[in-house]
Amino acid sequence: MVQIREMKISDYDEAYLLWESVPGMGLNTLDNSQTGIAKLLQKNPGLCFVAIVDKKIVGTILGVTDGRKGYLYHVAVSKNYQGQHISKQLIELVKQKLKIQGIQKIGVFIMNDNQNGKDFWKHQGFAKRKDIEYFDLNL
């Protein structure tokens, strides 16, 4: 049975191992250090969750908001637990929490070469925008 609870920074090591196991995660593009994730958790209380089976983290989702729009990061489910709708449960939970905050739109970032990720998000009802490209700058 899957238990879903809010993510704590003490979950970081186990969550990071899960993220490393998921092809296309793109961990090098953001600050995914323990300090970086701690900041994210602190600034987005009640939006980041882990899915647990037998005391082991098998899924994660990091929900964030800038106050206008929500974003989903690190939606990951262990290969052994994929196909059991764990990601759908995590996504729906964060969608509900964002709606409570008045957020009406959610975005996700997908690596260009992650076709499985693109297919997954399309299956979840997300549509690719054709009117923008994303640029960033390391500070």
N, C-alpha and C positions, 0 to 999 in steps of 0.2 A: 504494500500500500504506500502511495506517495504522500508525503507530508510536505506542505509548502509553508515556509516561514520567511520573515524578513532576514535579509543578509546582514551578517555582522562582520566586522573586520577580521575577527578570528577565523572566519571561513576562507580567508584570502588564499592561503597556500593550496588548499584542496580545490578551490574554484579555479585558480590559475592552472593547475594540472589539467583540469577539464578543458579549459580554453585552449591550452596547447594541443590537446588531442583532437580538436575540431578543425578540419581543413577549411581554409579560407577565413579564419578568424581575424587576421590582420593585427596581431598584437603589437607590432612595431610602430604603428601609426599614431598611437595615443599614449598618454602616460598611464601605463598599466602597472606601475610599481605599487607596492603596498601603500605607500604614502598617497599616490594619485587616487587609488580606489578608496582610501579612507576619506579623502576630500569629497569625492563623488557621493559616498554614502552620507556624509555629514550634510551636504547641501541638498540632498534629495531624500529626506526621511520618508519611509513608507512607500518607496517606489522600487526598491531593489530586493530581489527574492532569490532563494535557493529552493530546489526540490530535493528532498531527501528520501532515500530508501535504505532501510537497514543501517541507519546512522551514517550513511555515505551520501555526499552531494552528487546527484546525478543530473542536475539541471540548474541553470542560472538565468537571470535576466536583470539587467541594470536599466531601470527607467529613470529618465532625467527630464527636467523642464527648464526652459528659460523664462517661464511665466506666460508665454504666448503659445508655444508649441511643445509637444513632448517628443522625446527621442528614445529609441531602444538600442541598447548596446549589449553585447555579449550574451545573446540569446543562444544558449548551448545546452544540448542534452547528450549525455554519454551514449556512445554508439549502441551499447547493450540495452538501452532503454528507449531508443528512438522508435517511432511508430505507435507509442502508447499515449499520445496526445498530451504529453507533459509540457511541451513548448506551447501548445494552444492554451493550456491552463495558466501558464505563466503570463502569456501575452494578454489574455482576457483579464487577469487580475490587475495588471498594470494599466490596461485601458480603463478599467473601472476606477482605479485610484486617480488617474489623470482627469477623467470626466468630473469627479468630485471636486477637483481643483479648478474646473472651468476650462480645461484644455480641450480643444475641438479637433486637433489634427496631430498625428504622430508621424515622425519620419524615422527611417532607418538608413544606415550607410552600409553599402555592400562593396566589397573589393571587386574590381573589374573582371578578374579571372575566376570569380566564385560563382559558377553557373548553378551549382546546387543551391547556394544561398538565394540567388535570384529566383529560381523556380520555387523555393520554399516561400519566399515573401509574396510572390504572385499568388500562390495557393492560399495564403492568409488574407488575400484581398487587397494587398498593397499594389499600387501602380507606379511604374517608372515615370518620372517626370522627364519630359523632353526639352523643357525650357530653361534648365539651369545646368551648370557644371559646378563642381565643388572645388574650391581652392583653399589651401591653408598655409600657415606660416609658423614655423617653430620659433618660439621666443627664447 
